[in-house]
Amino acid sequence: RLTRELLKRHWNWLIDLIFPGFCPICEESSFLDGDHYTCLECLDKIAWISGARCKLCGISMAGIDFQGLFCSSCRENDFSFDEGRCMFALDQCGRKLIHELKYRGARDVIRDFPAWKERVPDFLPFLENSILVPVPLHSRRMRSRGYNQSLWIAQAMVKEVGENSELSDCLKRIRNTPTQTKNDREERKENVRGAFVLKPGVSLERKRRIVLVDDVFTTGATLDACAQILRKEGFRRIAVATLGHG
């Protein structure tokens, strides 16, 4: 095991020498400790979410001593999913982490997921005994971007959960919807209405628990549009899991 760890560190140093990256938060060289793309000190600066949280979106509800509550935003929505979790709030550090993964395509960011789960110890149990379904990109955007960060995230989650979960890329995006960045809640809902379908020939047990996976939870419109399709297809246990919230 020691030899494997040493080989891993040397491999990371070599990759960073050939394809230099930067810690997305402090912008110093990545893999400074040989293991982590984001500095461990920088990971500690992220607003990790633990303790009491909104049952639906997962955002922290500081000062509340019991579970099962909804935040003010989720109380205004009739979501088609039952519950949700996120790992960190999208403050300045969290946004930098997502930006590096989503817009720069730095997949090495998500290789730090084992270190992330240690900071949010109740996140991994939330994923157990579930089918993880990444939110899909439209084929046109997939061709231009070359990757789907939500798929990367789901793959990292399944790897950590192990045999108690599985991955299914069972959803398809049939409308190339414009970016949601500047839209308000209602505009986001309308933007993704009818944008997703279940792929033909998909055979999943309707009794299984589904966890929809995306990079961020903003208003929940995209995740809810996916959940609506799954509900119509007969799935009854639907949850959502994201990295960031904000």
N, C-alpha and C positions, 0 to 999 in steps of 0.2 A: 504493500500500500504506500509506503514511504517513497519507493522508487517511482510509483505512478504519480504521486504528487509532485515530485521533482521534475519529472518529464513534462507534466502539465504546465508548471511554472516556466520551464525553458521554452516550451512551445508558445506560450503567451508572449514571452519577451521577444521571440523570433518574429511572430506575427506582427507585433507592434513595431518592430524595427522595419519590417518590409512595408506594412500598411499602417503607418502611425495614426493612432486615434487620440482622443483627448477625453478626460473625465468631463462629462457634460455639465457638471456643476462648477468646479473650480477651474476647468479648462487646462489643468496640468496634464502631463502624459498619463495615459491609461496604463493599467496593470503595474502601478508603482510597487505594489506588494507582491506582484507575480501572479495574483489570482483574480483580482476584481477589476472590472472595467471602470467602475466608479469608485473613487477613493472611499475607504471605510469611514474616514472622518466625514466625508461629504454625505455618505449614506445616513449617518447619524443626524444630519441637518434636515433631512426630509421629514415632513409632518405625517408620520405613520399613524394609522388609525387603529386604536385598540380600545377595549372597554365598551361602554354603552354607545350604541349607534342606531341610526334609522334602520328599521327592519327592511325597507324596500330598496333604498339606494346605498345604504352602508355608511353614510357620512356620520362623523362623530357628533354625539349629542352630549357635550360636556355637562357635568353636574347631574345627570340622570343616573340613578342607581339600579334601574331595572330595564330589561329588554322588551321588545315587542312594540315600541313606539314608532310613530311616523314623524318625520320632519315636516315643517310647514309646507315645503314645496311638494312633497309626495302626497300630503293630505288633499291637495288640489287636483291630483291626477287619479285616474282610474286605470292603473297599469294592468296589463295582462299577465305579468309575472308575479310570483308569490313573495319573493324575498331577494335580497341582494347583498353583496359585499364589495368593498373596494379596499385598496391597500394604503393609499396615502392621499392627502389633500393636495390640490393643484396650486400650491403657493409658488413662489419663484423657483425654488429648487425642484419641485415636482414637475413643473412645466418644462424645465430644461431637460429632465430625464425623458419625458414623453416626446419632446421635440427631436431629441437625438435618435430615438427609436423610430418615430413615425415619419419624419420628414428627411432625415439624413440616412435612413436605412441601416443604422448601426445595430445589427443584430446582437453584437457582443454585449449590448446593454442588458438584454434579457438573460444572458448567461449568469448574471448575478442573482437570479431568482432564489437560489438556495440561501443567500444572505438576506434577501428581503423577507422570506418566510419566517426567519428567526426574529424579525422585528414585529411581525404580525402573526403570532403563534396560532391564533384561532382561524386563520384564513384557509390553510390547507384542509383541515377537517370539513370545512364548508363544501369543498369540492369532491369529497369522497363519495363513492357509490353513485356516480353520475356520468352522464354523457356530456362532454364539453363540446360546444358548438361555436366556432368563431363567427363573428359577423363578417359576411363576405363583401368583397369589392366587386364592382361591375367589371366585366371582362375588359372593357376599354381602359378603365383606370388601372387595372391590374397589368395590362400590357405596357402602359406608359411608366408606371411606378416600378414594376418588376417584383413586387412583394406585397404581402398582406400582413401588416404588423399584428393584427388580431390572431391570425393563424400562428404566428411565431409565439405569441403569448400563451395560447391554448396548448401548444406543443410543450412549452416549458412547464406549464402547470401539470399536464398529464405525466410528464417525466418524473416530477417530484411526488405526485400522488401514487403513481405506480399501478398495481393491478386493480386497485379499487376504483379506477376511472378509465374512460376511453375517449378517443377523439373521433368526432364525425363532422366532416365538412359537408353537411347535408343541405345547407341553404344556398340559394342562388339569388344574386341581385339582378333584376331584370330591367331596372331603370337606372341610367347613369345620372344620379341626382347631383346637383351642384353642392359645393361645400356648405356646411352648416354654420361656419364660424360666426357670421354676422347676423344670423337669424335668431329671432326670439322663439319662445316655446311653441306658439301656435304655428309659426312659419316652419319650424322644424318638423312638427307633426305632419303638416300638409306636404312637405318636401319628400318625406319617406313613405307616404301613404301608397300602398300597393307596389312597393319597390322590391319586395322579397317573395320568393316562392320556395317550396320544398322541391328539391331535385327529383326528377322522375326515377322510379325504381328504388328509392331509398326504403330500406326495411329495418326499422327500429321499433323496439317494443314500446308501445304507447304507455305502458305502466312505468317505464324507466324515468328517472329524474333527469331533466335537461338543465344544463347551466350554459347560458349564452355568455360568450366572452368577447370583450372589447377593450380598447386601450383606456378610454375615459368615459365617465358618466357625467353628462352635462345637464340636459333636461330629461334624459331617458327616452327620447322620442325614437331613436334608431333601434334601441334594444326592445322597446315596446312593439314596434312594427314587426320585428322578428318574432316576438312572443305571440303576437296575434295570429300569425300564420301557423305557428305550432299548435296553438289552441284549436284552430279550425281543423287541423289535421288529426286531432284526437289526443294530443299530449296534455296531461293534466297537472303535472308537477314541473314547473318552470321557474328557474332562478336566474340571476345575472351576476357576473363577476367581472370587475374591471380593475385596472391598476390604479388610475387616478380618479378624483372626483373634484369637479369645480367648473 
